Amino acid sequence: MLVLLSNDDGIHSEGLICLRDNLKREHQVYTVAPEKERTCIGHAVTLHKPLRIKEISEYTYTTNGTPADCILLGVYKILPRRPDMVISGINKGPNMGQDVNYSGTVAAAKEGAFLGIPSMAVSIAAIDNFYFNDAVNILSKIIMLVSKKVIAFEHAFLNINIPNIPSDKIKGFMVTRLGKRIYNDIITERVDPRGKKYYWIGGNIDRYHNDEGTDFFAVEHGYVSITPLGLDATYINFIDVLKNIFKEGL
């Protein structure tokens, strides 16, 4: 299988390297990733500056673009043919709940799905001391299971979050919906040596609603969370409400 790897942590991220080195034992793997960390850049695509591609080693390339740029460049300019699968990750840190809207990791997989390629975003739920090799073992199982089935990927892709524990401690897979993180956003104001104000955006990201069936619930209870994300962002439940409001027209 021809696999295109990318991420938002950058070309030198341990998660990406570990995944690449393991997958290439059984698959032809091309890696196209940002030259530096592009965390929380979302689904940005570069339109107003030139993009550069640099070959780091055989089948491994970096660009000055975003994660979504990397998928476009990989599919249309680097790979010898259309890949059989796009995998984005393994991300350092979870991508659950509303965070999927900010994540460059998720955006790369979504770009692959836009192109009609089976795609998945993979994250490990930790901020340090990552069990990357264990996560790769779990992901290899997921790839095997998915590739054996005929799945309609035209309208969806997978968002996978793996608990940061040894693989023999994982309880299993849980198909989930997005949960809800409780943000406590803090904007810190500081003053530089020239007396000018500047700001840091941050906050506590450890709080969330632990509702059963969500990605947060699965990971907290030792399960791998597998969430299908759609490409159609229409909120279906609101259509009839709006039709009723606007039925009189202009």
N, C-alpha and C positions, 0 to 999 in steps of 0.2 A: 504494500500500500504506500502511496506517495502522500506524505504528511507535511503540511506547512505549519511551523511553530512560530509564535510571536508572544509578546507580553507587553506590560507597561512599566516593568521594573528596570528595563534596559538589557542590553545584550550580554552583560557580565553577571546577571543575577544567577545565584546558585540554583534557584528553582528551575529556571529555563535550561541551564547547563545539565542539571541532573536528569531532567526529562528527556532532553535531546540524546544524551549519552546512552540512556536506557532504551529508548524507542528505536534508535538506529541499529540495534542488534537484530531487529526483525522487520524493519521498514526502511524505505528510503525517506530520509528526513531532511528537509530544508528549513533553515532558521532565518527569519527576517525580523529583526527587532530594533527598537529605537536605540540610538547611540548613547542616550542617557535616560534616567528615570523620567517617566511621563505619567506618574500616578495622578489619578483624579482628573485627567484631561478629557474624559468622556469620549464622545464620538466625533471629535474634531477631525476635519480633513483639511489639509494644507492647500490653499488656492492662490496665495499672494506672495509666495516665494519659491524658488527652485528647490527641488528635492534631489539629494545626492544619495547614491548607493555605494557602499564600500564593502568589498569582499574581505572578510576577516580570515577565513580558512575555507576549505572545501565545503560547499553547501551551507556556509554560514555567512550572513550578510547583515550589515547594520545600515540604518538610514538616519537622516536628521529630521525625519517626519514623526507623525503620531502613530499609535498602534493601528488605527484604521488605515493610515497611509501605507504601513508595512504590508498589510494584507493586499491592498490594491497593487502595490509594486511587485510583491511576490507572485501574485497570480498572473499579472499581465506582462511583467518584464523579466522576471528572474527564473521561475520554475520552467522546466522543459515542457510541461503540460499542466492542465488543470489538476489541482490536488484532489485526492480522494477524501481528505479530511483536514480541517483547520482546528488547531488546538492552541488556545491562548493561556499561558501560565508556565509553571505553577506560581501563582501570585503569592507574595509574602503578605499574608493577612487575608481575612475573609472578605467576600463580596456577597453580602446578604441584605435582604430588605431593600430599602430605598437606595442603598449604596450602589446598586447595579446601574443607577442612572448617572453616577459620577465616574464609574470605573472605566479606565482605559483597557483593562483586561477583558471585561465583558464586551466593550465596544469592538475589539478586534474579532471576537467570535461572532458578534452580530454582523460585522462587515462581511465575514465569510458567508454567513447565512443569507445576507442580501444578494450575494453572488450565486446562491443556490447550492452551496457546498455544505455538507454535514459539518457542523461546527460545535465546539464546546469551550467554555471558559472554566478554568480550574484554579481553585484557590485553597490555601491551607489556613486553617483557623488558628493563627498564632501571630505574635509579634516578634518572637525570637526563639532560639533553640528548635529550629524547624526539623521535623521528621520527613525530609524530602524523599528519601529512598522508600520509606513506607508508603508515602503518598503516591509515588510512581507505581508501586506494586498494585495499589488499589485502582489507579487509573488504567493500568494495563488490562485489568479485568473488565473495567467498564468498556474500553475500546473493543475488546473481544466480544462482549455481549451485544453491543450496539451494531458492530459490523456484521454479525450473524443474522440480524433481523432487517427486514425491509421497512424502514421508517420514513415517513414523509417529512423531510427536513425543509421543504420549500417555504414553510411559514413559521418555523421555530428553530431554536437552538438550545443547548443544554448549559445551565449554570450549575457547576459542581463545587461544593465546599466540603473539604475533608478535615475531620478532627485531627488535631496535632498530637496523635498518640501512635504507639506501635501498631502495625497493621493487624497483628494477632489480637489486639484489644478492640478492634472495630466490630461493632455488633451486626453491621449489615448495611444495606442500602435503604434509603427512604425517599420516595418521590414526594416532593413538597411543593408548597406555594411560597411566595415571598412573605416574609414576616414584616414586622414594623419595628424599626429602631427608634429609640427615644433620644433625640438630639438635645444636647445642652450646649448649643453653639456659643462660643466666646470669641469676641474680637478684641484682641489686646492692642492697645494704643501705646506706642513708644515714641521717643524723640531721638533723632540721630545727632551726631556731634555738631552738625550745622544748625540745629534747632528746628529741623523739619520733622513733622509727624510721619510715622509709618505704622503699618498695621499687620498683625498676624491673625489669620483665621484659624480657629481650632475648636476644641470642645471635647466633651466626654462621649466616646462612641461605644462604651461598654454596656449601656442600658438598652433593653429591648423588651418587647412583649413576648413572653415565652408561651405562645399559643400552640397547642398541639396541631401537627400537620404543617408547620412552617419550617423554613430552613434553620432558623435559630433553635427551635425545639430539637430538630434532628441532630445537629452538631453537638448541642449541650448534652444529649443523651447517648453520644458515642456512635451515631450513625452518619454515613456519608449522605449528604443532602444533594439530591438531583432535582433541579427545578427547570421545567421547560419554560422558556421565555419566548413570547410571540413577537413577530415583526410588525403586526398591526396594533398600534397603540390606541385604537378606538375604544372608548368606554361604552360598551354595548348597552349597559343598564341605564344609561342616561339619554339614549336616543329618543325613546318614547316620551320622556319628560320634556325634552326640547321640542319635539314635534307638536306637543300640546301647547307649549308656550308660543310657538311661532306659526301656528296653523292659520292665523288670519293673514299672514304675509304682510307686505308693505301696504 
